[in-house]
Amino acid sequence: MTQEDGRLESLIRKRIRALRVAQGWSLEELARRANLSQSSLSRIENGRRRLALDQLVALARALDTTLDQLVAHAADDVVISPMIDSAHGLMRWPIKSDPGMSVMRQRITDPPPGDPARMRAHPGREWLVVLSGTAVLMLGDRRFRLQANQAAEFPTMMPHAIGAEGGPCEILGIFDRDARRGHQKDADGSDADS
């Protein structure tokens, strides 16, 4: 066994124990759910028993996760630096586990448009969190006032617009691939896919 294999095996054992503890289950409870003996599970968690594929499948199922998630390598690059789009006043962080998702921080100074024709709609889903100030989210004919630490989630096929109320606000937006593409078209008029 290589050192890399040993680290991965140790990580898998720690994950099994952490997931069991997070559920509030004893060794006996998880062993029962995975159809293993309590002593086998204890030896698996403590590294005194070799990991077997059939046991990992049973444990993943019992822990309500997938085998892929149970055996995934740890990410070496945990810290992500933002990409700065100074032309539009945005900072964007790509989400590594799903390259189609991205997070953007934006300072908004203008109120939402008064004309519903200026609201945009495009495929996708968007989430936002207000970091400071007050944001106004227009969704169709509805108006939502969001204070700092409040969040919203909505399908972007609904005509929408976001603005500030009573001064600037700062938001953190999370966009799936389609919503991000829609916003890139709005911001720069292109079909950029980055």
C-alpha atoms as a printed R data frame, in Angstrom:
    type eleno elety resid chain resno       x      y       z
1   ATOM     1    CA   MET     A     1   0.000  0.000   0.000
2   ATOM     2    CA   THR     A     2   1.341  3.422  -0.949
3   ATOM     3    CA   GLN     A     3   1.418  6.364   1.425
4   ATOM     4    CA   GLU     A     4  -1.345  7.990  -0.687
5   ATOM     5    CA   ASP     A     5  -3.523  4.870  -0.311
6   ATOM     6    CA   GLY     A     6  -2.910  4.873   3.428
7   ATOM     7    CA   ARG     A     7  -4.003  8.516   3.727
8   ATOM     8    CA   LEU     A     8  -7.166  7.847   1.723
9   ATOM     9    CA   GLU     A     9  -7.995  4.778   3.805
10  ATOM    10    CA   SER     A    10  -7.492  6.772   7.007
11  ATOM    11    CA   LEU     A    11  -9.746  9.526   5.643
12  ATOM    12    CA   ILE     A    12 -12.487  7.003   4.780
13  ATOM    13    CA   ARG     A    13 -12.349  5.549   8.299
14  ATOM    14    CA   LYS     A    14 -12.596  9.040   9.829
15  ATOM    15    CA   ARG     A    15 -15.533  9.867   7.548
16  ATOM    16    CA   ILE     A    16 -17.406  6.736   8.592
17  ATOM    17    CA   ARG     A    17 -16.955  7.571  12.265
18  ATOM    18    CA   ALA     A    18 -17.788 11.284  11.781
19  ATOM    19    CA   LEU     A    19 -20.965 10.475   9.823
20  ATOM    20    CA   ARG     A    20 -22.017  7.934  12.469
21  ATOM    21    CA   VAL     A    21 -21.420 10.423  15.299
22  ATOM    22    CA   ALA     A    22 -23.230 13.192  13.377
23  ATOM    23    CA   GLN     A    23 -26.289 10.930  13.194
24  ATOM    24    CA   GLY     A    24 -26.028 10.308  16.932
25  ATOM    25    CA   TRP     A    25 -25.654  6.569  16.349
26  ATOM    26    CA   SER     A    26 -23.703  4.115  18.442
27  ATOM    27    CA   LEU     A    27 -21.455  1.508  16.819
28  ATOM    28    CA   GLU     A    28 -24.231 -0.982  17.471
29  ATOM    29    CA   GLU     A    29 -26.848  1.137  15.646
30  ATOM    30    CA   LEU     A    30 -24.738  1.709  12.506
31  ATOM    31    CA   ALA     A    31 -23.644 -1.931  12.473
32  ATOM    32    CA   ARG     A    32 -27.290 -3.007  12.577
33  ATOM    33    CA   ARG     A    33 -28.233 -0.602   9.756
34  ATOM    34    CA   ALA     A    34 -25.289 -1.758   7.601
35  ATOM    35    CA   ASN     A    35 -25.844 -5.432   8.410
36  ATOM    36    CA   LEU     A    36 -22.360 -5.772   9.945
37  ATOM    37    CA   SER     A    37 -21.249 -7.003  13.329
38  ATOM    38    CA   GLN     A    38 -20.454 -4.335  15.892
39  ATOM    39    CA   SER     A    39 -16.907 -5.697  16.272
40  ATOM    40    CA   SER     A    40 -16.322 -5.555  12.488
41  ATOM    41    CA   LEU     A    41 -17.469 -1.940  12.379
42  ATOM    42    CA   SER     A    42 -15.261 -1.060  15.349
43  ATOM    43    CA   ARG     A    43 -12.237 -2.646  13.629
44  ATOM    44    CA   ILE     A    44 -13.064 -0.796  10.383
45  ATOM    45    CA   GLU     A    45 -13.234  2.560  12.175
46  ATOM    46    CA   ASN     A    46 -10.043  1.867  14.143
47  ATOM    47    CA   GLY     A    47  -7.981  0.624  11.198
48  ATOM    48    CA   ARG     A    48  -7.639 -2.936  12.451
49  ATOM    49    CA   ARG     A    49  -9.632 -4.392   9.558
50  ATOM    50    CA   ARG     A    50  -9.029 -3.969   5.862
51  ATOM    51    CA   LEU     A    51 -11.689 -1.982   4.010
52  ATOM    52    CA   ALA     A    52 -13.765 -4.185   1.716
53  ATOM    53    CA   LEU     A    53 -15.889 -2.851  -1.136
54  ATOM    54    CA   ASP     A    54 -19.061 -4.683  -0.081
55  ATOM    55    CA   GLN     A    55 -18.785 -3.266   3.444
56  ATOM    56    CA   LEU     A    56 -18.152  0.258   2.129
57  ATOM    57    CA   VAL     A    57 -21.243  0.029  -0.086
58  ATOM    58    CA   ALA     A    58 -23.353 -1.125   2.870
59  ATOM    59    CA   LEU     A    59 -21.929  1.596   5.121
60  ATOM    60    CA   ALA     A    60 -22.472  4.326   2.523
61  ATOM    61    CA   ARG     A    61 -26.076  3.242   2.085
62  ATOM    62    CA   ALA     A    62 -26.668  3.091   5.859
63  ATOM    63    CA   LEU     A    63 -25.083  6.536   6.313
64  ATOM    64    CA   ASP     A    64 -27.287  7.982   3.546
65  ATOM    65    CA   THR     A    65 -24.378  8.921   1.311
66  ATOM    66    CA   THR     A    66 -22.847  7.529  -1.871
67  ATOM    67    CA   LEU     A    67 -19.795  5.360  -2.247
68  ATOM    68    CA   ASP     A    68 -18.213  8.133  -4.338
69  ATOM    69    CA   GLN     A    69 -18.660 10.653  -1.510
70  ATOM    70    CA   LEU     A    70 -17.378  8.193   1.064
71  ATOM    71    CA   VAL     A    71 -14.136  7.492  -0.842
72  ATOM    72    CA   ALA     A    72 -13.552 10.934  -2.444
73  ATOM    73    CA   HIS     A    73 -10.046 12.368  -2.093
74  ATOM    74    CA   ALA     A    74  -9.567 15.378   0.128
75  ATOM    75    CA   ALA     A    75  -9.159 18.622  -1.765
76  ATOM    76    CA   ASP     A    76  -5.638 20.028  -1.539
77  ATOM    77    CA   ASP     A    77  -6.654 23.523  -2.584
78  ATOM    78    CA   VAL     A    78  -9.159 24.558   0.056
79  ATOM    79    CA   VAL     A    79  -8.751 28.321  -0.251
80  ATOM    80    CA   ILE     A    80 -10.173 29.882  -3.420
81  ATOM    81    CA   SER     A    81  -9.163 33.364  -4.478
82  ATOM    82    CA   PRO     A    82 -11.717 35.555  -6.237
83  ATOM    83    CA   MET     A    83 -11.577 36.584  -9.865
84  ATOM    84    CA   ILE     A    84 -12.145 40.327 -10.014
85  ATOM    85    CA   ASP     A    85 -14.252 41.893 -12.754
86  ATOM    86    CA   SER     A    86 -13.547 45.558 -12.066
87  ATOM    87    CA   ALA     A    87 -15.451 46.674 -15.179
88  ATOM    88    CA   HIS     A    88 -18.715 45.472 -13.585
89  ATOM    89    CA   GLY     A    89 -17.744 45.876  -9.915
90  ATOM    90    CA   LEU     A    90 -17.936 42.124  -9.227
91  ATOM    91    CA   MET     A    91 -15.838 39.550  -7.436
92  ATOM    92    CA   ARG     A    92 -16.538 35.943  -8.474
93  ATOM    93    CA   TRP     A    93 -15.522 32.698  -6.797
94  ATOM    94    CA   PRO     A    94 -15.961 29.463  -8.784
95  ATOM    95    CA   ILE     A    95 -17.314 26.526  -6.783
96  ATOM    96    CA   LYS     A    96 -14.815 23.707  -7.334
97  ATOM    97    CA   SER     A    97 -17.153 20.817  -6.660
98  ATOM    98    CA   ASP     A    98 -19.550 22.084  -9.331
99  ATOM    99    CA   PRO     A    99 -17.719 24.130 -11.970
100 ATOM   100    CA   GLY     A   100 -21.049 25.369 -13.297
101 ATOM   101    CA   MET     A   101 -21.782 27.196 -10.048
102 ATOM   102    CA   SER     A   102 -20.217 30.461  -8.995
103 ATOM   103    CA   VAL     A   103 -20.467 32.953  -6.161
104 ATOM   104    CA   MET     A   104 -20.371 36.705  -6.765
105 ATOM   105    CA   ARG     A   105 -20.136 39.641  -4.401
106 ATOM   106    CA   GLN     A   106 -21.739 42.806  -5.713
107 ATOM   107    CA   ARG     A   107 -22.275 46.314  -4.386
108 ATOM   108    CA   ILE     A   108 -25.570 47.760  -5.589
109 ATOM   109    CA   THR     A   109 -26.279 51.484  -5.455
110 ATOM   110    CA   ASP     A   110 -29.266 51.923  -7.791
111 ATOM   111    CA   PRO     A   111 -32.871 51.180  -6.806
112 ATOM   112    CA   PRO     A   112 -34.644 48.396  -8.697
113 ATOM   113    CA   PRO     A   113 -36.089 49.466 -12.055
114 ATOM   114    CA   GLY     A   114 -39.534 50.998 -11.911
115 ATOM   115    CA   ASP     A   115 -40.321 49.660 -15.376
116 ATOM   116    CA   PRO     A   116 -41.171 45.903 -15.364
117 ATOM   117    CA   ALA     A   117 -39.870 45.707 -18.952
118 ATOM   118    CA   ARG     A   118 -36.341 46.187 -17.548
119 ATOM   119    CA   MET     A   119 -36.549 43.003 -15.461
120 ATOM   120    CA   ARG     A   120 -34.655 40.050 -16.904
121 ATOM   121    CA   ALA     A   121 -35.551 36.382 -17.189
122 ATOM   122    CA   HIS     A   122 -33.295 33.518 -18.215
123 ATOM   123    CA   PRO     A   123 -32.901 29.810 -17.454
124 ATOM   124    CA   GLY     A   124 -31.373 28.843 -14.131
125 ATOM   125    CA   ARG     A   125 -31.642 29.281 -10.396
126 ATOM   126    CA   GLU     A   126 -30.190 31.990  -8.166
127 ATOM   127    CA   TRP     A   127 -29.603 32.435  -4.460
128 ATOM   128    CA   LEU     A   128 -28.605 35.676  -2.773
129 ATOM   129    CA   VAL     A   129 -27.643 36.796   0.717
130 ATOM   130    CA   VAL     A   130 -27.671 40.445   1.747
131 ATOM   131    CA   LEU     A   131 -24.360 41.248   3.440
132 ATOM   132    CA   SER     A   132 -25.115 44.889   4.291
133 ATOM   133    CA   GLY     A   133 -27.795 47.473   3.672
134 ATOM   134    CA   THR     A   134 -31.248 46.758   2.276
135 ATOM   135    CA   ALA     A   135 -31.861 45.072  -1.067
136 ATOM   136    CA   VAL     A   136 -35.122 45.016  -2.981
137 ATOM   137    CA   LEU     A   137 -35.834 41.903  -5.033
138 ATOM   138    CA   MET     A   138 -38.474 42.267  -7.718
139 ATOM   139    CA   LEU     A   139 -39.964 38.930  -8.834
140 ATOM   140    CA   GLY     A   140 -42.678 39.312 -11.430
141 ATOM   141    CA   ASP     A   141 -45.185 41.675  -9.830
142 ATOM   142    CA   ARG     A   142 -43.980 40.972  -6.269
143 ATOM   143    CA   ARG     A   143 -41.521 43.106  -4.300
144 ATOM   144    CA   PHE     A   144 -39.385 41.662  -1.472
145 ATOM   145    CA   ARG     A   145 -37.378 43.824   0.930
146 ATOM   146    CA   LEU     A   146 -34.302 41.984   2.238
147 ATOM   147    CA   GLN     A   147 -32.205 43.194   5.175
148 ATOM   148    CA   ALA     A   148 -28.641 42.205   6.080
149 ATOM   149    CA   ASN     A   149 -28.347 38.442   6.752
150 ATOM   150    CA   GLN     A   150 -31.584 37.620   4.944
151 ATOM   151    CA   ALA     A   151 -31.506 35.392   1.870
152 ATOM   152    CA   ALA     A   152 -33.662 34.612  -1.143
153 ATOM   153    CA   GLU     A   153 -33.788 31.741  -3.620
154 ATOM   154    CA   PHE     A   154 -35.686 31.863  -6.882
155 ATOM   155    CA   PRO     A   155 -35.900 30.422 -10.400
156 ATOM   156    CA   THR     A   156 -34.474 32.937 -12.842
157 ATOM   157    CA   MET     A   157 -37.158 32.235 -15.459
158 ATOM   158    CA   MET     A   158 -39.294 34.503 -13.272
159 ATOM   159    CA   PRO     A   159 -38.691 38.101 -14.446
160 ATOM   160    CA   HIS     A   160 -36.475 39.612 -11.761
161 ATOM   161    CA   ALA     A   161 -34.384 42.606 -10.767
162 ATOM   162    CA   ILE     A   162 -32.401 43.554  -7.677
163 ATOM   163    CA   GLY     A   163 -31.762 47.051  -6.380
164 ATOM   164    CA   ALA     A   164 -30.803 48.948  -3.252
165 ATOM   165    CA   GLU     A   165 -33.084 50.851  -0.882
166 ATOM   166    CA   GLY     A   166 -32.025 53.715   1.364
167 ATOM   167    CA   GLY     A   167 -28.393 53.646   0.249
168 ATOM   168    CA   PRO     A   168 -25.957 51.071  -1.113
169 ATOM   169    CA   CYS     A   169 -26.259 47.413  -0.299
170 ATOM   170    CA   GLU     A   170 -23.880 44.518  -0.756
171 ATOM   171    CA   ILE     A   171 -25.067 41.065  -1.761
172 ATOM   172    CA   LEU     A   172 -23.528 37.656  -2.257
173 ATOM   173    CA   GLY     A   173 -25.157 35.864  -5.188
174 ATOM   174    CA   ILE     A   174 -24.860 32.156  -5.958
175 ATOM   175    CA   PHE     A   175 -25.651 31.206  -9.529
176 ATOM   176    CA   ASP     A   176 -26.035 27.867 -11.244
177 ATOM   177    CA   ARG     A   177 -24.467 27.564 -14.713
178 ATOM   178    CA   ASP     A   178 -27.549 28.808 -16.592
179 ATOM   179    CA   ALA     A   179 -28.189 31.768 -14.275
180 ATOM   180    CA   ARG     A   180 -24.526 32.771 -14.483
181 ATOM   181    CA   ARG     A   181 -24.678 32.705 -18.284
182 ATOM   182    CA   GLY     A   182 -27.809 34.882 -18.201
183 ATOM   183    CA   HIS     A   183 -26.098 37.446 -15.996
184 ATOM   184    CA   GLN     A   184 -22.955 37.454 -18.138
185 ATOM   185    CA   LYS     A   185 -25.074 38.222 -21.207
186 ATOM   186    CA   ASP     A   186 -26.744 41.069 -19.314
187 ATOM   187    CA   ALA     A   187 -23.436 42.466 -18.033
188 ATOM   188    CA   ASP     A   188 -21.343 42.391 -21.178
189 ATOM   189    CA   GLY     A   189 -23.656 41.493 -24.047
190 ATOM   190    CA   SER     A   190 -21.676 38.356 -24.893
191 ATOM   191    CA   ASP     A   191 -22.233 34.640 -24.522
192 ATOM   192    CA   ALA     A   192 -19.141 34.126 -22.337
193 ATOM   193    CA   ASP     A   193 -18.996 30.805 -20.527
194 ATOM   194    CA   SER     A   194 -16.379 31.334 -17.861
